[in-house]
Amino acid sequence: MAPGNLTWVTEFVVTGVSDRPELQIPLFFVFLLIYGLMLAGNLGLITLTSVDSQLQTPMYFFLRHLAIINLGDSTVIAPKMLANFLVSKKTISYYECAAQLGGFLVFIVAEIFMLAAMAYDRYMAICNPLLYMVVVSPQICLLLVFLTYLYSLTTALTVTSCVFSMSYCSSNVINHFYCDNVPLLALSCSDTYMPETVVFTSAAINLFFSMVIVLISYFNIVLAILRIRSSEGRRKAFSTCASHMMAVTVFYGTLLFMYLQPKTNHSLDTDKMASVFYTLVIPMLNPLIYSLRNKDVKNALKRFSNKPCQSFKFM
C-alpha cells in the first residue's frame, strides 16, 4: 500500500464474546451477574480481612491484596464489555484501548506473583513455623506486595509501550472482547518481531519464575505434611493451604491451557474463552474458594454478621 493511501487508526472495533445478535442480551445478563458476584465477593473479602481483629496475619494480608487485584482485573475489562453488549458498533478509542491493555497487564502480572507470594507464605508457615513470624514479618509482607505492584507496573508499561509503538492502519477490528496484545499486534502494518518477542518473553519469564516458586513451595509442603505422624495433624496442615492450592490450580491451569496449545490448534476464539475465565470467572470464584474452605473466614463472617462493632480490629 502506498504511504499516501494509509488510514491511521484512531479507534478500534472489538468483535466481543460472540457476534451473534440474538445472544447479546442474554450474554449481557450472564456477565452482569458474574461481575456483580465478583464485586460482592471481593469487596466482602477486602472488608473482612481489613476490619476483623483475628484475620491480621500474613496469610490474610496477601489474600486481601489478591482480592484487590481480582477486583481491578475484572473492572478494567467488564464495564466496557457489558456496555458493548448493548450497542451495535463496539468501538474503543485508541488511547482507551492502550489504557485498558496497560491496566489488564498490571493486574494479571500482579496476580501471578501474588499467588507465588502466598505459596511462599504457606511454605514458611508449615515447613518453618518457628521462624514464620520472623521471616514473614509485616515489613517483609509490605515489601513483597510493593515489589509485586512495582514489577507488574513496570512490565505493563514496557509491554504496552512496545505494542502501541507499532503503526495501525486500515484494519481496526480486534478479534477479542477487550484490547489484548496478541490480537492487537495481528492488526499492525509494521514489523511486529520486536514487540512480539517482548510480549512472549515477558509472559514466559513471569510464568516460569512464579510457577517455580509455587511448585517448590508446594513440593516442600507436601513432604512436610507426609512427615506428620497423626492423621489429625496432617488434616490440619493440609487445610491451611487447600484453598490456595485450588486457586493456584484453576489459575495456572487456565494460563497453561492457553499458552501451551499446539499452534495448529490455537485460535483467537479459544483465547477468548480462556480470557473470560481468568478475567471474570476466576476473580468471582476466588472469594468463594477462600471462604467456603476456610474456617477462619467463615467464623469472621459470622462475627461480623452478629456483632459488627466487636469484630473490628483495634487501630
ABEGO torsion letter per residue (X at the ends): XBAAABBBBABBBBAEABABAAAAAAAAAAAAAAAAAAAAAAAAAAAAAAABAAABBAAAAAAAAAAAAAAAAAAAAAAAAAAAAABABBBBBAAAAAAAAAAAAAAAAAAAAAAAAAAAAAAAAAABAAAAAAABBAAAAAAAAAAAAAAAAAAAAAAAAAAAABBBBGBABBBBABBBAAAAAAABABBAAAAAAAAAAAAAAAAAAAAAAAAAAAAAAAAAAAABABAAAAAAAAAAAAAAAAAAAAAAAAAAAAAABBAAABBAAAAAAAAAAAAAAAAAAAAAAAAAABAAAAAAAAAAAABAAAABBBX
